[in-house]
Amino acid sequence: MLTRMRLVKGIAALLYVGPLIAGLCGFGWSMVFSFTAIFVVWLMVLRPEQWPETPAEWLTAQAWLSALAQLLSQLLLVGVLFGIGRGLGGLAGIGTVALDPLVPLSVSFLAIPLCRMLWDAREAASQGYFLDDEAEAAHSGNAAGAAANAIIPLLNLPDTAPDATVTAAVADALDVPAAELRLNALTAALAKPSRSHDALRRALVFWATEPEIVAPGQVAESMAKAFDIANGNLDLLRLYVPRAMALIAAFPSRASDFPAPDQLRAVAESLPASDLPAHVQADLSDGLRALARSVEAALGPRAVSVVPETPLHAKSTPRTA
């Protein structure tokens, strides 16, 4: 998708080349209106967020004022490009060139189908890709909803699905700029440990605790989210703790992405009921306490005691020797 974005931005240059050529060749100013129409169509195709989406919206005065502003801005832009072309032509002494007017118009028009073949603004927005900050701001209100829709296929995966299949599905769904929003949505959806999704939880813990995700801080608080997903399931916690210990030792600067030390200690003192041997549960509790100390040491003066507001997933199970 990033490659497509770069290609679209490159091909969009054709849009501006047309008026420059027309001005350079000495064509009349009447062509400005034809180029303006092409520019407006390009905006409607590549920037749909800037235009009303339904017939009802088009009937409002605000929509017409917005459309008029877009039209005038494009008219001004084309006029400037046309004027620059004529100025360069005058400086170079080119004069009027015997060129078919359709040639510069075709150059600009060609940008529309080429860009549209490479870029679907709505599909790209659903994955967190935007041509610029303005487009991102326009779609920000729908970002959470798009993330919620994107994780539905993951939540529909059966527990009997092979781990390789679930892992691949998780990697595909989260390999987007909007990964943080999608992980947040998954964490919320899996908040109740009574819900199954064991295969999905396991795949998410693996994904969120990969060094490639944690080291660059690609997804904020990925380790904390992975802990929330694993909490309530001793098998997942046993998977999480050694990976977390290795990561906090390797990347102490990312300590703020880990669960709060007090939260780790609270879970260590109140593990959910399990049929695991007592010594295994004791080892897990010790591992959680060790992780809490490591996170606390990495945070240093920044360490703040934070106790989760929500109750723990299960009552404590008495430990036996």
RAQUICOR-V822679 format. One record per residue. N is the residue number from 1. RES is the residue in one small letter. SS is DSSP state (2 for helix, 1 for strand, 0 for the rest). Layout:
# RAQUICOR-V822679
((N;RES;SS) (N;RES;SS))
This chain:
# RAQUICOR-V822679
((1;m;0) (2;l;2) (3;t;2) (4;r;2) (5;m;2) (6;r;2) (7;l;2) (8;v;2) (9;k;2) (10;g;2) (11;i;2) (12;a;0) (13;a;2) (14;l;2) (15;l;2) (16;y;2) (17;v;2) (18;g;2) (19;p;2) (20;l;2) (21;i;2) (22;a;2) (23;g;2) (24;l;2) (25;c;0) (26;g;0) (27;f;0) (28;g;0) (29;w;0) (30;s;0) (31;m;2) (32;v;2) (33;f;2) (34;s;2) (35;f;2) (36;t;2) (37;a;2) (38;i;2) (39;f;2) (40;v;2) (41;v;2) (42;w;2) (43;l;2) (44;m;2) (45;v;2) (46;l;2) (47;r;0) (48;p;2) (49;e;2) (50;q;2) (51;w;0) (52;p;0) (53;e;0) (54;t;0) (55;p;2) (56;a;2) (57;e;2) (58;w;2) (59;l;0) (60;t;0) (61;a;2) (62;q;2) (63;a;2) (64;w;2) (65;l;2) (66;s;2) (67;a;2) (68;l;2) (69;a;2) (70;q;2) (71;l;2) (72;l;2) (73;s;2) (74;q;2) (75;l;2) (76;l;2) (77;l;2) (78;v;2) (79;g;2) (80;v;2) (81;l;2) (82;f;2) (83;g;2) (84;i;2) (85;g;2) (86;r;2) (87;g;2) (88;l;2) (89;g;2) (90;g;2) (91;l;2) (92;a;2) (93;g;0) (94;i;0) (95;g;0) (96;t;0) (97;v;0) (98;a;0) (99;l;0) (100;d;0) (101;p;2) (102;l;2) (103;v;2) (104;p;2) (105;l;2) (106;s;2) (107;v;2) (108;s;2) (109;f;2) (110;l;2) (111;a;2) (112;i;2) (113;p;2) (114;l;2) (115;c;2) (116;r;2) (117;m;2) (118;l;2) (119;w;0) (120;d;0) (121;a;2) (122;r;2) (123;e;2) (124;a;2) (125;a;2) (126;s;2) (127;q;0) (128;g;0) (129;y;0) (130;f;0) (131;l;0) (132;d;0) (133;d;2) (134;e;2) (135;a;2) (136;e;2) (137;a;2) (138;a;2) (139;h;2) (140;s;2) (141;g;2) (142;n;2) (143;a;2) (144;a;2) (145;g;2) (146;a;2) (147;a;2) (148;a;2) (149;n;2) (150;a;2) (151;i;0) (152;i;2) (153;p;2) (154;l;2) (155;l;2) (156;n;0) (157;l;0) (158;p;0) (159;d;0) (160;t;0) (161;a;0) (162;p;0) (163;d;2) (164;a;2) (165;t;2) (166;v;2) (167;t;2) (168;a;2) (169;a;2) (170;v;2) (171;a;2) (172;d;2) (173;a;2) (174;l;2) (175;d;0) (176;v;0) (177;p;0) (178;a;0) (179;a;2) (180;e;2) (181;l;2) (182;r;2) (183;l;2) (184;n;2) (185;a;2) (186;l;2) (187;t;2) (188;a;2) (189;a;2) (190;l;0) (191;a;0) (192;k;0) (193;p;0) (194;s;0) (195;r;0) (196;s;0) (197;h;0) (198;d;2) (199;a;2) (200;l;2) (201;r;2) (202;r;2) (203;a;2) (204;l;2) (205;v;2) (206;f;2) (207;w;2) (208;a;2) (209;t;0) (210;e;0) (211;p;2) (212;e;2) (213;i;2) (214;v;2) (215;a;0) (216;p;0) (217;g;0) (218;q;0) (219;v;0) (220;a;0) (221;e;0) (222;s;2) (223;m;2) (224;a;2) (225;k;2) (226;a;2) (227;f;2) (228;d;2) (229;i;2) (230;a;2) (231;n;0) (232;g;0) (233;n;0) (234;l;2) (235;d;2) (236;l;2) (237;l;2) (238;r;2) (239;l;2) (240;y;2) (241;v;2) (242;p;2) (243;r;2) (244;a;2) (245;m;2) (246;a;2) (247;l;2) (248;i;2) (249;a;2) (250;a;2) (251;f;0) (252;p;2) (253;s;2) (254;r;2) (255;a;2) (256;s;2) (257;d;2) (258;f;0) (259;p;0) (260;a;0) (261;p;2) (262;d;2) (263;q;2) (264;l;2) (265;r;2) (266;a;2) (267;v;2) (268;a;2) (269;e;2) (270;s;0) (271;l;0) (272;p;0) (273;a;0) (274;s;0) (275;d;0) (276;l;0) (277;p;0) (278;a;2) (279;h;2) (280;v;2) (281;q;2) (282;a;2) (283;d;2) (284;l;2) (285;s;2) (286;d;2) (287;g;2) (288;l;2) (289;r;2) (290;a;2) (291;l;2) (292;a;2) (293;r;2) (294;s;2) (295;v;2) (296;e;2) (297;a;2) (298;a;2) (299;l;2) (300;g;2) (301;p;2) (302;r;2) (303;a;0) (304;v;0) (305;s;0) (306;v;0) (307;v;0) (308;p;0) (309;e;0) (310;t;0) (311;p;0) (312;l;0) (313;h;0) (314;a;0) (315;k;0) (316;s;0) (317;t;0) (318;p;0) (319;r;0) (320;t;0) (321;a;0))
